[in-house]
Amino acid sequence: MTLGVFGLVTAEFLPVSLLTPMADDLQITEGLAGQAMSTTAILALITSLLTATVTRSIDRRYVLLGFSILLTISNIMVATAPSFAVLLAGRVLLGIALGGFWTMSAATVMRLVPEKSIPRALSILFSGVSAATIFAAPLGSYLGDVIGWRDVFLLASLLGVLALVVQFLTLPKMPPRGRATLRTLVEVISRPRMKFGLFSLVLIITGHFALFTYVRPFLENITGVATAGVSGILLGFGLANFIGTYVGGALVARSLRMTIALMPMIMGLAGIGMVSIQGAIVPTTVLVAIWGMAFGGVPVAWSTWITRTVPDEAESGGGLFVAAFQLAIATGSGVGGILFDASGALGVFTIAGMLLVGASIIATLGLRTSPVPATEQA
């Protein structure tokens, strides 16, 4: 499962580190190139809402294998795309694979490990996100400069093949569970806590991806670092994110509420701090690492929140979690692109940082994180 996450998130985030060469090659603006992120997110959103229903009669093992096949095809299409339209078509397939896989992930983890081990298992699962961040951001930026952005996506397609083989050899058969209908989604989202929780999550992820999608242009245009410097700073982000995933798991075990509220506050203050120093390389590098470490705890904390809030409908709850996450990615990268073209990187980072601080305050004041009693689950 972690390898599948690694391959999917690597493909999803590669445009972040390759935004400039992709835009130059396809003769489009960086803001438009950033829509490769939002397109994937929109399809992942739609897929996350439909996956449990459409595949409700299929063994979960085969569903997960199918998403790894789509991952491979998507990367090959992007690597060979003669136009931006074909590139977007490839990103559509990635969105389907991404949304479907994430929808199944938390529910699958719940079936593979004992209940007491779920937070730790989710930390391991999301370490695939952190590892992908290390690969997709700094290494993607470096390899794009050496071999070209298209060959980087070809390499990413090999990750899809590897994930498919390993999953075929290791995943057990998992017959579907739960009702898994569109009506179930409506019922789950109508439960106490869900609407406010998903709203808080959307605010946090929107702020993060407005920052993350345009971090390379920020570093190049504001901080003034070259490609090698961008790769080094993004490597620091990825390593800190990897550490933050495990730190987040430990914090969740102590206080889920504290973890959910603290992480976006740190991220927002880091973004605002980068704007305030406007170009100092060393402080910017430190703030990027702090931001990365804080974000490492966000998916772990919120996935744990889902398992506690709707334990009886983990797949449907996971679908709503992914839908909220992908809606926020699409909003963050899409609106961020508009802001970037209008006011530059400083405008994007200022507004995103303020949004994250506000989201932290909202979550602190209103989010409930204790396990839902069985009488409230239906």
N, C-alpha and C positions, 0 to 999 in steps of 0.2 A: 504494500500500500504506500509506503514511504517513497519507494522508487517511482511509483506512478505519479505521486504528487510532485516529485522532483522534475520529472519530464514535462508535466503539464505546466507547472509554474515557470520553468525555464523558458518554454515556448511563449507563454503569456507575457513575460517581462522583457524578452529580448529587444522589442522595439524601444524600450527605455534607453538602453545603452547604444542602440544603433540608429536612433532617431535622425541624427544629422546626415549620415551617409545614405540612409534610405530616402530621405527627402531629396537629397542632391541627385541620386540615381534616377528617381522617378519624376524629378522636376516638379515637386510640390513643396508647399511650405511645411515647416516643422509642426505647426499647429494642425495641419491636415494630416500629416504622417502620424501624429498622436492619436488620430481617430482609429488607427489599427488596434489600439488598446480598447477604446470604447466600443468598437464593433464586436470584438470578442466578448466583452462584458455583457452587452445587450443580449447576444445569443445564449450566453451562459445563464443569464437571468431567466429567459424563456424556458430553456431546457431544464433548469432546476425545478421549475414549477410543474413540468410535465413528465419528468423521468419516472418518478415512482408510479404514476398512473399508467403510462404507456407500457412500462416493463413489469407490471405487477404480477404477471404470470411466468416470468422468466427467472431462472436461477441467477442470483446476484453475481456469481462468478463469471458467467458468460457476458453479463451486462458490462462488468468492469473490463473484461478483455476487449469488448467491442470499442470502448472508449479509447483504449490504448492504440487500436488500429486507426481510429480517426485522428489521433494525435500525430501519428507518423505521416499519414496522407497530407494533413494540414501543413506540416513543416516543409514537405517536398513542394507543395503548391506555392508557398510563399517564396521558397528559394529560387524557383524557376519562373516567377511571375513576370510577364512582359509589361504589365501595367498595374496601376494602383487598384483597379477594379478586380483583377485576378487575385492580387494580394489580399484584398478584403474577403474574397470568396474563401481563400484558405483560412483566414482568421475566423470566418463563420464556422467552419468545421471544428476549429480549435475551441470555439465557444461552446459548441454542442458537447464535445468531449469533456471540457472543463466543468461545465455546469452539471453534467450527469455524474461525473466521478465524485465531485465534491458533495453532491446530494447523498450519495451512498456512503461516504467516508465515515462519518461519525457513527452511523447505524452499523456499519461493518465492524468498526472497532469495538462497539458494544457487544458484538457477537463473538469476537475473537479473544477477548480478555475478560477476567472477572470484574465485577462492578467496582471494587476498591482500586483496581489498576487503571481505570478509564482515564483519569487526569494524566497519569504518566504515559499511557499509550498515546493519548492525543498529543502530548509533548513530542514524542518520537515521530508521530505522523507529521506534525508541523515543522519538525526539523528538516523535512524535505523541502518546505518552503524556504527556510533559511539557507539551506545548501544551494537551492536554485537561485536565490538572490546573490549568493557568492559567485555562482557560475555565470548567470545571465547578465549581471551588471558589469563587474570589472573585467571578467574574462571575455564576455561578449564584446565589450568596447575594445579591448586589446586585439582580439582575433579579427574583429571587423576591420581594424586598421591594417592588419597584416595580410589576411587572405580574402577580405571582402565580406560584406554583410550577408550575401547570398550563401556563401559556403558555411557561414556560422549556422544558418538555419538548416543546411544539409546535415551538419554535425548533430544538431538537435533532433533531427529525424531518427538518428541512430539510437538516441535515448528512448524514443518511442518503441523501437524494435526490442531493445534490451528490457524495457519494462514489460512488454507483452510476453516475452519468453519467461522471465522470472515469475510473473503472475500466473502464467499457465502451469508452471511447475509447482507453485507453492499454495495458491489460494484453494481452500476447500470448497466443496459444493455448499451453497447457501440458498435454500428455497426461500421465496419471498415471504415476508411477514406483514401483518397489519392490513388495513383496509385499502390504503393507497388509491384514493379517488380524488378528483378535484373537489368534491364536497368535503372530503376530509381536510384538505388544505384550508378551506374556509372555516371549518370548525376549529382547527388548531390555531389559526391566527386570531380567532375570536376569544380564545381563552384568556383569563386574567394574566397580566404581565407581558404577553407576547407583543402587542402593538407598540407599547412604550419601549420595550427592549429592542425591537427591530428598528424603530425610529432612531434610537440612540446609536445603534450600530451603524446605520446609514450615515449619520453625521460624522462619525469617527473615520470611517473608511473613505468617505468623500474627501475629507481634509487630507488624509494620508496620500491618496493617489493624485490629488492635485499637486502635491509636493513631489511625489516620486516620479510621476510621468515626465516632469520637466526639470528634474534635478541636473541632467547633463547640460542643457542650455544655461541653467543657473550657474553651474560651475565654470563653464566656458566663458559666458558673457559677463558675469559679475565678479567671480573669483579670479578669472583669467588664467586657468590652468589648461595645459595641453592635454592631448588624449591620454598620455601615460599618467598624468596627474589625476585625471578623471577616473581612470581604472583603479589607481591606488586608493582614492577616497571611497569609491564604491566597494572596493574590497573590504575596507574598514567597516562600511555599512553592513555588508553581508556577514562578516565574522561576528560583529556585535549582535546582529539579528539572530544568528545561530545560538549565541550564548543566551540572548534574551528569551529564546523559546524555552530553554530549560529553567532559567530563572523564573519565567512566567509560570511554568508548571509548579515550581516550588511555592511561589506566592499564592497561586490558586488554592493549593492544599491548605494554606493558612487562612486566607481571606479572599474569596472570589470577588466580593464587592469592592474591596480596596484595589485589587488588581485591575478591574474594569475601569475604575475611576482614575487611577494614577497614571496609567500608560498614555492615554491621549493628552493629559495635561503636560507630561514631559515632552511628548512629540510636538505639541503646539508651541511650547516655550522654546524648543530647539529651532523650529521654523522661524519664529519671530526673531530669535537671536541671530540667525543667519542674515536676516534682512538688516538688522540694526548694525552689524559690523561691516556689511557691504564690501566684502572682498578680501578680508584678512584670511590667508590660507590656513594657518594652523588652527585658529579658533573654529573656522568653518568645518575643518576635518573632524575636530572633536565633537562638534554639535551634530554632524551627520552620523557619527558613530553612536552618540547618545540616542538620537532619533531611531536608528536602526535597532538598538537594544530594546527600547521601549516598545516598538511595534512587534517585536518577537513574541511578546506576551499577549497581544491582542487576540489572534485567532484561537490560541489555547483557552483563554479565559471565556471567550464567547461560545466556543464549541461546548465547553463544560456547562455553561449556562443553559444551552439548548438541551443537553442530556438531563439536566435537573428540572427543567421547566416542562418539557413534554417527553418524559421517558417512555411512555406507552406508544408514541407515534414518532419514533426517532427519524425515520426516513422522510416523513412529511415535514417534521420540524427542521431536519437538515436541508430540505429543499427550500424552505422559507429563509433559513439562514443564508444559504448560497444566493438566493434571489436578492436578498437585501445587500449582501456583500457585492454582488455584481452590478446591481443598480448603482451602488455608491462608486464603484470603479468607473462605470460609464459616465456618471455625473462628474466625478473628480477629473478624469482625463478629458472629457468633452468640454465642460465648462472651463476647465483649466486651459485648454487650447484656445478658447475664445479670449480669455483673460490675457494669455500670453501674447497673442497677436495684437491685442489692444493696449496692454500696459507693460508687457515684458515680464521677466522672471520675478522681479521684485513685487509686482502687483499680485502675482499668483501666490507667492510665498507668504505675503502679508495676510491676505484673506484666508488662506488655508490654515495658517497658524492660529488666527483668531477663531476660526470655526472649531478647531480641535480643542482649544481651551474652553469654549462654550459647551461643546459636547461633553467634556469631562464634568463640568458643573451640573449639567442636566442629568447625567447618569448618577452622579453623587446624590442629588436631591430626590430622584424618583425611582431608581431601579431596585427591584427586589431580586435577591439572588439565592435565597434559601430553597431547598428542594420542595417541589409542590407535593402536598399530601395526595394520597390516592383518590380522596373524595373530590379533589379539584381537577383531576386529569380528564374527566369526561365532560 
